[in-house]
């Protein structure tokens, strides 16, 4: 079956990908970069899911989902950088005044990894940014130089994944994840 990537407009599918197993759990919901730190800390347990439900109803939605047949198998968070905490992030620099979009989280469900779904998700994030008129899209992956990245920290992607999608490294960052430096990768869409 071919992988299909669509805008994340179905809350239950977003919940499957980034929500908790228990509704009272205090997990990320992919909000740590989407909202300011203070707001992220203030949103607790069920409030987090309710907040994401509102984001899913917005235009543009908070990301894209990958499907294998009718089953949701992947998620990528993508949105204008100005609407994320990257807008004021001191460790990941703003390169110029271009109104870029950011892709910051790529997740594939266990049992579906190793099938190239992350490549489809990144391509879908690029397509969504392009459809909304973004002049460019950025990612902030680890530069692991082929070394293994812990799965819990692999959500930012790798430099190689972004390079395969046509992104170019445009800046160093002072951000480090899982012992690896993160780099700013950009793809011009105009």
C-alpha positions as CSV (number, residue, x, y, z in Angstrom):
1,X,0.0,0.0,0.0
2,X,1.3,3.5,-0.9
3,X,1.9,6.0,1.9
4,X,-0.5,9.0,1.7
5,X,0.3,12.3,3.6
6,X,-2.6,14.7,4.4
7,X,-3.0,17.8,6.5
8,X,-3.6,16.9,10.2
9,X,-7.3,17.7,10.4
10,X,-8.5,14.6,12.2
11,X,-8.1,15.0,15.9
12,X,-8.3,11.3,16.7
13,X,-5.5,10.5,14.3
14,X,-3.3,13.3,15.8
15,X,-4.1,11.9,19.3
16,X,-3.0,8.5,18.1
17,X,0.3,9.9,17.0
18,X,1.2,12.5,19.8
19,X,-1.4,12.0,22.6
20,X,-1.0,9.9,25.8
21,X,-2.1,6.4,26.4
22,X,-3.9,7.7,29.5
23,X,-6.0,10.9,29.2
24,X,-4.6,12.3,32.5
25,X,-0.9,11.9,31.4
26,X,1.1,15.1,31.0
27,X,2.8,14.4,27.7
28,X,4.1,16.7,25.0
29,X,1.3,16.5,22.5
30,X,3.9,18.2,20.2
31,X,3.3,21.5,22.0
32,X,6.8,22.2,23.4
33,X,7.9,24.1,20.3
34,X,4.4,25.1,19.1
35,X,3.5,27.4,22.0
36,X,5.6,29.7,24.3
37,X,7.3,27.9,27.1
38,X,5.1,29.5,29.8
39,X,1.9,28.4,28.1
40,X,3.3,24.9,27.5
41,X,4.0,24.5,31.2
42,X,0.6,25.9,32.2
43,X,-1.3,23.5,30.0
44,X,-1.8,20.4,32.1
45,X,-3.1,16.9,31.4
46,X,-6.5,16.9,29.6
47,X,-6.1,20.7,28.8
48,X,-3.2,19.8,26.5
49,X,-5.4,17.5,24.3
50,X,-8.2,20.1,24.3
51,X,-5.7,22.8,23.1
52,X,-4.5,20.5,20.3
53,X,-8.1,19.8,19.3
54,X,-8.5,23.6,18.7
55,X,-5.3,23.7,16.7
56,X,-6.5,20.8,14.5
57,X,-9.6,22.8,13.7
58,X,-7.5,25.9,12.6
59,X,-6.4,26.7,9.1
60,X,-3.6,25.9,8.7
61,X,-3.7,22.8,10.8
62,X,-0.7,22.0,13.1
63,X,1.0,19.5,10.8
64,X,0.6,16.5,8.5
65,X,-0.3,12.8,9.0
66,X,0.9,9.8,7.1
67,X,-1.5,6.9,6.3
68,X,-0.8,3.4,5.2
69,X,-4.2,2.4,3.8
70,X,-6.6,3.8,6.4
71,X,-4.2,3.5,9.3
72,X,-2.4,6.6,10.6
73,X,1.3,5.8,10.9
74,X,3.1,9.1,11.1
75,X,3.1,12.7,12.1
76,X,5.1,15.8,11.3
77,X,4.6,19.2,13.0
78,X,4.8,22.1,10.5
79,X,3.7,25.7,10.9
80,X,4.9,29.2,10.3
81,X,8.0,29.9,12.4
82,X,6.4,33.1,13.6
83,X,3.7,31.1,15.3
84,X,6.1,28.8,17.2
85,X,8.6,29.2,20.0
86,X,11.4,29.1,17.3
87,X,10.4,32.8,16.7
88,X,12.2,33.7,19.9
89,X,14.5,30.8,20.3
90,X,18.0,31.9,21.2
91,X,19.7,28.6,20.4
92,X,18.3,28.3,16.8
93,X,19.0,31.5,15.0
94,X,16.8,33.4,12.6
95,X,18.8,33.5,9.4
96,X,17.0,36.5,7.8
97,X,13.6,38.1,7.5
98,X,12.1,35.5,5.3
99,X,8.7,34.3,6.6
100,X,9.8,30.7,6.8
101,X,7.8,27.7,8.0
102,X,9.3,25.3,10.5
103,X,9.1,21.5,10.7
104,X,10.3,20.3,14.1
105,X,8.8,16.9,14.9
106,X,8.7,13.8,12.8
107,X,7.2,10.6,14.4
108,X,6.5,7.2,13.0
109,X,4.6,4.6,14.9
110,X,6.4,1.5,16.2
111,X,5.9,-1.3,13.8
112,X,6.0,1.1,10.8
113,X,9.6,2.4,11.1
114,X,12.2,1.6,8.6
115,X,9.8,1.9,5.7
116,X,10.7,5.5,4.6
117,X,7.7,7.0,6.2
118,X,9.7,9.9,7.7
119,X,10.7,10.8,4.1
120,X,7.0,10.9,3.1
121,X,6.2,13.0,6.1
122,X,8.9,15.6,5.4
123,X,7.8,15.8,1.8
124,X,4.2,16.3,3.0
125,X,5.3,19.1,5.3
126,X,7.1,20.8,2.4
127,X,4.0,20.4,0.2
128,X,1.8,21.9,2.9
129,X,4.1,24.9,3.5
130,X,4.2,25.4,-0.3
131,X,0.4,25.2,-0.6
132,X,0.1,28.0,2.1
133,X,2.5,30.2,0.2
134,X,5.6,29.8,2.3
135,X,8.7,31.1,0.6
136,X,10.9,28.6,2.5
137,X,10.8,25.9,5.1
138,X,13.3,25.1,7.8
139,X,14.1,22.1,10.0
140,X,16.5,21.8,12.9
141,X,17.8,18.2,12.8
142,X,20.7,16.7,14.6
143,X,24.0,16.4,12.7
144,X,24.7,12.9,13.8
145,X,27.2,12.1,11.0
146,X,25.7,8.6,10.7
147,X,25.8,7.7,14.4
148,X,22.7,6.1,16.0
149,X,20.3,8.6,17.5
150,X,18.2,7.5,20.5
151,X,14.6,6.9,19.3
152,X,13.1,9.3,21.9
153,X,15.3,12.1,20.6
154,X,15.1,11.2,16.9
155,X,11.9,13.3,16.5
156,X,13.8,16.3,15.1
157,X,15.2,14.2,12.2
158,X,18.7,13.9,11.0
159,X,20.7,16.2,8.7
160,X,20.8,13.3,6.1
161,X,17.0,13.0,6.1
162,X,16.7,16.7,5.3
163,X,19.5,16.7,2.7
164,X,17.7,13.8,0.9
165,X,14.6,16.1,0.7
166,X,16.7,18.9,-0.9
167,X,17.3,21.0,2.2
168,X,20.7,22.8,2.6
169,X,22.5,23.6,5.8
170,X,22.4,27.4,6.2
171,X,23.5,27.9,9.8
172,X,25.0,26.3,12.9
173,X,23.0,26.4,16.1
174,X,24.0,26.2,19.8
175,X,21.2,23.6,20.4
176,X,22.4,20.1,21.2
177,X,20.1,17.1,21.4
178,X,21.2,13.6,22.5
179,X,24.8,14.8,22.4
180,X,24.6,15.8,18.8
181,X,24.6,19.4,17.5
182,X,21.5,20.6,15.7
183,X,21.9,22.5,12.4
184,X,19.5,24.8,10.6
185,X,18.5,23.3,7.3
186,X,16.4,25.3,4.7
187,X,14.6,24.6,1.5
188,X,13.6,27.5,-0.7
189,X,10.1,27.1,-2.1
190,X,9.9,30.0,-4.5
